[in-house]
Amino acid sequence: MKIIKINGTSALVEAMGVEKDVDISLIENPEINDRLIIHAGFAIEKLSPEDADNVEKTWNELIEFLKKK
């Protein structure tokens, strides 16, 4: 998910049109547009741009596969 807005130790994040408030206190130096792995409402890892692109590509492939079923 991508950070849209930061408010202290929480952030509004978005992925595929879904927005969610998450705790970012575990992330070092979070910034707008950082892409994160979220678990149980907590950001647990900041992804490199390359890793984030690969995750997004995999999700898109899965969605397309499921549409064909």
A tleap script that builds the chain and sets N, CA, C and O, in Angstrom:
source leaprc.protein.ff14SB
mol = sequence {
  NMET LYS ILE ILE LYS ILE ASN GLY THR SER
  ALA LEU VAL GLU ALA MET GLY VAL GLU LYS
  ASP VAL ASP ILE SER LEU ILE GLU ASN PRO
  GLU ILE ASN ASP ARG LEU ILE ILE HIE ALA
  GLY PHE ALA ILE GLU LYS LEU SER PRO GLU
  ASP ALA ASP ASN VAL GLU LYS THR TRP ASN
  GLU LEU ILE GLU PHE LEU LYS LYS CLYS
}
set mol.1.N position { 0.847 -1.167 0.000 }
set mol.1.CA position { 0.000 0.000 0.000 }
set mol.1.C position { 0.897 1.236 0.000 }
set mol.1.O position { 2.006 1.213 0.534 }
set mol.2.N position { 0.408 2.300 -0.599 }
set mol.2.CA position { 1.185 3.527 -0.736 }
set mol.2.C position { 0.696 4.580 0.253 }
set mol.2.O position { -0.507 4.786 0.412 }
set mol.3.N position { 1.646 5.244 0.918 }
set mol.3.CA position { 1.301 6.308 1.866 }
set mol.3.C position { 0.789 7.522 1.105 }
set mol.3.O position { 1.440 8.029 0.192 }
set mol.4.N position { -0.403 7.976 1.507 }
set mol.4.CA position { -1.008 9.173 0.911 }
set mol.4.C position { -0.855 10.377 1.844 }
set mol.4.O position { -0.588 11.493 1.399 }
set mol.5.N position { -1.030 10.127 3.144 }
set mol.5.CA position { -1.005 11.219 4.133 }
set mol.5.C position { -0.455 10.672 5.439 }
set mol.5.O position { -0.781 9.555 5.840 }
set mol.6.N position { 0.377 11.462 6.099 }
set mol.6.CA position { 0.957 11.070 7.387 }
set mol.6.C position { 0.443 12.015 8.473 }
set mol.6.O position { 0.400 13.232 8.292 }
set mol.7.N position { 0.052 11.417 9.616 }
set mol.7.CA position { -0.398 12.189 10.755 }
set mol.7.C position { 0.216 11.566 12.004 }
set mol.7.O position { -0.370 10.673 12.616 }
set mol.8.N position { 1.402 12.045 12.377 }
set mol.8.CA position { 2.102 11.490 13.534 }
set mol.8.C position { 2.566 10.068 13.259 }
set mol.8.O position { 3.351 9.834 12.340 }
set mol.9.N position { 2.080 9.114 14.058 }
set mol.9.CA position { 2.486 7.715 13.879 }
set mol.9.C position { 1.441 6.910 13.100 }
set mol.9.O position { 1.483 5.679 13.083 }
set mol.10.N position { 0.516 7.604 12.465 }
set mol.10.CA position { -0.446 6.912 11.614 }
set mol.10.C position { -0.402 7.508 10.218 }
set mol.10.O position { 0.063 8.629 10.015 }
set mol.11.N position { -0.898 6.731 9.261 }
set mol.11.CA position { -0.895 7.195 7.878 }
set mol.11.C position { -2.123 6.670 7.160 }
set mol.11.O position { -2.635 5.594 7.469 }
set mol.12.N position { -2.581 7.443 6.208 }
set mol.12.CA position { -3.603 6.978 5.284 }
set mol.12.C position { -2.858 6.356 4.112 }
set mol.12.O position { -2.015 6.997 3.484 }
set mol.13.N position { -3.181 5.097 3.826 }
set mol.13.CA position { -2.526 4.382 2.734 }
set mol.13.C position { -3.585 3.938 1.730 }
set mol.13.O position { -4.770 3.857 2.053 }
set mol.14.N position { -3.134 3.647 0.491 }
set mol.14.CA position { -4.066 3.264 -0.571 }
set mol.14.C position { -3.451 2.183 -1.432 }
set mol.14.O position { -2.249 2.184 -1.699 }
set mol.15.N position { -4.299 1.254 -1.864 }
set mol.15.CA position { -3.920 0.258 -2.866 }
set mol.15.C position { -5.175 -0.164 -3.615 }
set mol.15.O position { -6.185 -0.510 -3.002 }
set mol.16.N position { -5.110 -0.135 -4.917 }
set mol.16.CA position { -6.215 -0.575 -5.777 }
set mol.16.C position { -7.528 0.102 -5.414 }
set mol.16.O position { -8.587 -0.525 -5.456 }
set mol.17.N position { -7.459 1.378 -5.060 }
set mol.17.CA position { -8.657 2.141 -4.747 }
set mol.17.C position { -9.163 2.007 -3.323 }
set mol.17.O position { -10.134 2.665 -2.950 }
set mol.18.N position { -8.524 1.169 -2.522 }
set mol.18.CA position { -8.932 0.973 -1.125 }
set mol.18.C position { -8.019 1.795 -0.227 }
set mol.18.O position { -6.795 1.689 -0.304 }
set mol.19.N position { -8.628 2.618 0.627 }
set mol.19.CA position { -7.859 3.437 1.572 }
set mol.19.C position { -8.048 2.891 2.982 }
set mol.19.O position { -9.110 2.376 3.333 }
set mol.20.N position { -6.984 3.018 3.787 }
set mol.20.CA position { -7.005 2.493 5.157 }
set mol.20.C position { -6.058 3.315 6.017 }
set mol.20.O position { -5.005 3.750 5.552 }
set mol.21.N position { -6.439 3.526 7.278 }
set mol.21.CA position { -5.541 4.147 8.249 }
set mol.21.C position { -4.723 3.052 8.913 }
set mol.21.O position { -5.272 2.051 9.373 }
set mol.22.N position { -3.401 3.244 8.964 }
set mol.22.CA position { -2.521 2.240 9.571 }
set mol.22.C position { -1.518 2.912 10.499 }
set mol.22.O position { -1.244 4.108 10.392 }
set mol.23.N position { -0.985 2.120 11.402 }
set mol.23.CA position { 0.064 2.579 12.310 }
set mol.23.C position { 1.406 2.433 11.597 }
set mol.23.O position { 1.725 1.356 11.095 }
set mol.24.N position { 2.187 3.499 11.550 }
set mol.24.CA position { 3.490 3.465 10.870 }
set mol.24.C position { 4.655 3.623 11.846 }
set mol.24.O position { 5.775 3.924 11.434 }
set mol.25.N position { 4.393 3.420 13.127 }
set mol.25.CA position { 5.434 3.641 14.138 }
set mol.25.C position { 6.605 2.668 14.010 }
set mol.25.O position { 7.685 2.945 14.531 }
set mol.26.N position { 6.420 1.539 13.332 }
set mol.26.CA position { 7.506 0.567 13.166 }
set mol.26.C position { 8.394 0.859 11.954 }
set mol.26.O position { 9.407 0.191 11.748 }
set mol.27.N position { 8.014 1.855 11.156 }
set mol.27.CA position { 8.738 2.171 9.923 }
set mol.27.C position { 9.696 3.334 10.161 }
set mol.27.O position { 9.303 4.365 10.707 }
set mol.28.N position { 10.947 3.169 9.753 }
set mol.28.CA position { 11.944 4.220 9.897 }
set mol.28.C position { 11.776 5.250 8.787 }
set mol.28.O position { 11.805 4.908 7.605 }
set mol.29.N position { 11.602 6.503 9.167 }
set mol.29.CA position { 11.487 7.626 8.245 }
set mol.29.C position { 10.436 7.424 7.156 }
set mol.29.O position { 10.766 7.489 5.971 }
set mol.30.N position { 9.185 7.181 7.526 }
set mol.30.CA position { 8.148 7.029 6.501 }
set mol.30.C position { 7.901 8.350 5.776 }
set mol.30.O position { 7.928 9.417 6.388 }
set mol.31.N position { 7.661 8.268 4.475 }
set mol.31.CA position { 7.419 9.453 3.652 }
set mol.31.C position { 6.243 9.201 2.719 }
set mol.31.O position { 5.922 8.055 2.402 }
set mol.32.N position { 5.604 10.284 2.282 }
set mol.32.CA position { 4.535 10.195 1.303 }
set mol.32.C position { 5.062 9.428 0.086 }
set mol.32.O position { 6.202 9.624 -0.337 }
set mol.33.N position { 4.222 8.558 -0.466 }
set mol.33.CA position { 4.504 7.711 -1.639 }
set mol.33.C position { 5.348 6.472 -1.326 }
set mol.33.O position { 5.561 5.649 -2.215 }
set mol.34.N position { 5.838 6.313 -0.084 }
set mol.34.CA position { 6.483 5.045 0.266 }
set mol.34.C position { 5.447 3.941 0.124 }
set mol.34.O position { 4.262 4.145 0.391 }
set mol.35.N position { 5.901 2.782 -0.294 }
set mol.35.CA position { 5.006 1.632 -0.418 }
set mol.35.C position { 5.394 0.626 0.656 }
set mol.35.O position { 6.570 0.332 0.872 }
set mol.36.N position { 4.360 0.106 1.326 }
set mol.36.CA position { 4.549 -0.659 2.551 }
set mol.36.C position { 3.841 -2.006 2.503 }
set mol.36.O position { 2.893 -2.207 1.745 }
set mol.37.N position { 4.328 -2.916 3.331 }
set mol.37.CA position { 3.583 -4.135 3.642 }
set mol.37.C position { 2.848 -3.871 4.947 }
set mol.37.O position { 3.438 -3.417 5.927 }
set mol.38.N position { 1.538 -4.164 4.945 }
set mol.38.CA position { 0.690 -3.928 6.100 }
set mol.38.C position { 0.218 -5.267 6.649 }
set mol.38.O position { -0.166 -6.156 5.889 }
set mol.39.N position { 0.247 -5.410 7.978 }
set mol.39.CA position { -0.304 -6.604 8.630 }
set mol.39.C position { -1.037 -6.172 9.885 }
set mol.39.O position { -0.469 -5.501 10.747 }
set mol.40.N position { -2.298 -6.558 9.985 }
set mol.40.CA position { -3.125 -6.292 11.169 }
set mol.40.C position { -3.129 -4.809 11.557 }
set mol.40.O position { -3.108 -4.466 12.739 }
set mol.41.N position { -3.156 -3.937 10.545 }
set mol.41.CA position { -3.229 -2.506 10.804 }
set mol.41.C position { -1.905 -1.815 11.070 }
set mol.41.O position { -1.875 -0.619 11.358 }
set mol.42.N position { -0.808 -2.559 10.976 }
set mol.42.CA position { 0.520 -2.000 11.201 }
set mol.42.C position { 1.360 -2.118 9.932 }
set mol.42.O position { 1.363 -3.160 9.277 }
set mol.43.N position { 2.068 -1.047 9.592 }
set mol.43.CA position { 3.056 -1.123 8.528 }
set mol.43.C position { 4.261 -1.859 9.096 }
set mol.43.O position { 4.829 -1.440 10.105 }
set mol.44.N position { 4.654 -2.955 8.450 }
set mol.44.CA position { 5.741 -3.764 9.007 }
set mol.44.C position { 6.995 -3.734 8.151 }
set mol.44.O position { 8.052 -4.182 8.593 }
set mol.45.N position { 6.896 -3.209 6.922 }
set mol.45.CA position { 8.089 -3.143 6.079 }
set mol.45.C position { 7.896 -2.109 4.986 }
set mol.45.O position { 6.824 -2.005 4.389 }
set mol.46.N position { 8.962 -1.338 4.731 }
set mol.46.CA position { 8.986 -0.415 3.603 }
set mol.46.C position { 9.614 -1.161 2.427 }
set mol.46.O position { 10.691 -1.743 2.555 }
set mol.47.N position { 8.932 -1.138 1.281 }
set mol.47.CA position { 9.426 -1.853 0.110 }
set mol.47.C position { 10.271 -0.947 -0.774 }
set mol.47.O position { 10.020 0.254 -0.877 }
set mol.48.N position { 11.277 -1.541 -1.410 }
set mol.48.CA position { 12.023 -0.811 -2.428 }
set mol.48.C position { 11.078 -0.614 -3.618 }
set mol.48.O position { 10.116 -1.369 -3.761 }
set mol.49.N position { 11.327 0.368 -4.460 }
set mol.49.CA position { 10.468 0.546 -5.639 }
set mol.49.C position { 10.380 -0.720 -6.498 }
set mol.49.O position { 9.313 -1.047 -7.016 }
set mol.50.N position { 11.492 -1.421 -6.645 }
set mol.50.CA position { 11.493 -2.634 -7.460 }
set mol.50.C position { 10.623 -3.720 -6.833 }
set mol.50.O position { 9.834 -4.359 -7.528 }
set mol.51.N position { 10.762 -3.932 -5.529 }
set mol.51.CA position { 9.959 -4.940 -4.844 }
set mol.51.C position { 8.478 -4.577 -4.876 }
set mol.51.O position { 7.625 -5.441 -5.077 }
set mol.52.N position { 8.181 -3.299 -4.677 }
set mol.52.CA position { 6.787 -2.855 -4.710 }
set mol.52.C position { 6.182 -3.085 -6.089 }
set mol.52.O position { 5.035 -3.520 -6.194 }
set mol.53.N position { 6.936 -2.801 -7.150 }
set mol.53.CA position { 6.450 -3.048 -8.515 }
set mol.53.C position { 6.194 -4.530 -8.743 }
set mol.53.O position { 5.203 -4.899 -9.373 }
set mol.54.N position { 7.086 -5.387 -8.234 }
set mol.54.CA position { 6.902 -6.836 -8.393 }
set mol.54.C position { 5.668 -7.332 -7.647 }
set mol.54.O position { 4.930 -8.170 -8.166 }
set mol.55.N position { 5.436 -6.829 -6.444 }
set mol.55.CA position { 4.250 -7.218 -5.673 }
set mol.55.C position { 2.989 -6.780 -6.421 }
set mol.55.O position { 2.043 -7.556 -6.553 }
set mol.56.N position { 2.978 -5.546 -6.905 }
set mol.56.CA position { 1.819 -5.035 -7.630 }
set mol.56.C position { 1.563 -5.843 -8.902 }
set mol.56.O position { 0.416 -6.149 -9.226 }
set mol.57.N position { 2.615 -6.181 -9.609 }
set mol.57.CA position { 2.491 -6.981 -10.833 }
set mol.57.C position { 1.893 -8.354 -10.512 }
set mol.57.O position { 1.019 -8.834 -11.234 }
set mol.58.N position { 2.356 -8.978 -9.443 }
set mol.58.CA position { 1.848 -10.288 -9.056 }
set mol.58.C position { 0.366 -10.218 -8.689 }
set mol.58.O position { -0.413 -11.081 -9.094 }
set mol.59.N position { -0.027 -9.200 -7.928 }
set mol.59.CA position { -1.442 -9.030 -7.593 }
set mol.59.C position { -2.277 -8.847 -8.850 }
set mol.59.O position { -3.347 -9.443 -8.973 }
set mol.60.N position { -1.802 -8.032 -9.785 }
set mol.60.CA position { -2.551 -7.802 -11.021 }
set mol.60.C position { -2.682 -9.078 -11.833 }
set mol.60.O position { -3.733 -9.326 -12.424 }
set mol.61.N position { -1.633 -9.895 -11.873 }
set mol.61.CA position { -1.702 -11.177 -12.581 }
set mol.61.C position { -2.717 -12.106 -11.930 }
set mol.61.O position { -3.472 -12.784 -12.628 }
set mol.62.N position { -2.744 -12.144 -10.602 }
set mol.62.CA position { -3.702 -12.981 -9.886 }
set mol.62.C position { -5.133 -12.521 -10.168 }
set mol.62.O position { -6.012 -13.348 -10.409 }
set mol.63.N position { -5.367 -11.235 -10.141 }
set mol.63.CA position { -6.696 -10.693 -10.419 }
set mol.63.C position { -7.139 -11.077 -11.821 }
set mol.63.O position { -8.274 -11.513 -12.015 }
set mol.64.N position { -6.267 -10.922 -12.790 }
set mol.64.CA position { -6.616 -11.281 -14.175 }
set mol.64.C position { -6.895 -12.776 -14.296 }
set mol.64.O position { -7.826 -13.169 -14.998 }
set mol.65.N position { -6.115 -13.609 -13.632 }
set mol.65.CA position { -6.335 -15.052 -13.651 }
set mol.65.C position { -7.702 -15.395 -13.067 }
set mol.65.O position { -8.437 -16.205 -13.632 }
set mol.66.N position { -8.039 -14.781 -11.942 }
set mol.66.CA position { -9.317 -15.075 -11.291 }
set mol.66.C position { -10.522 -14.582 -12.103 }
set mol.66.O position { -11.602 -15.168 -12.025 }
set mol.67.N position { -10.344 -13.523 -12.871 }
set mol.67.CA position { -11.416 -13.031 -13.734 }
set mol.67.C position { -11.754 -14.043 -14.830 }
set mol.67.O position { -12.894 -14.104 -15.291 }
set mol.68.N position { -10.770 -14.830 -15.245 }
set mol.68.CA position { -10.960 -15.797 -16.319 }
set mol.68.C position { -11.668 -17.051 -15.855 }
set mol.68.O position { -12.172 -17.815 -16.679 }
set mol.69.N position { -11.717 -17.281 -14.558 }
set mol.69.CA position { -12.353 -18.502 -14.033 }
set mol.69.C position { -13.845 -18.406 -14.028 }
set mol.69.O position { -14.523 -19.348 -13.618 }
savepdb mol mol.pdb
quit
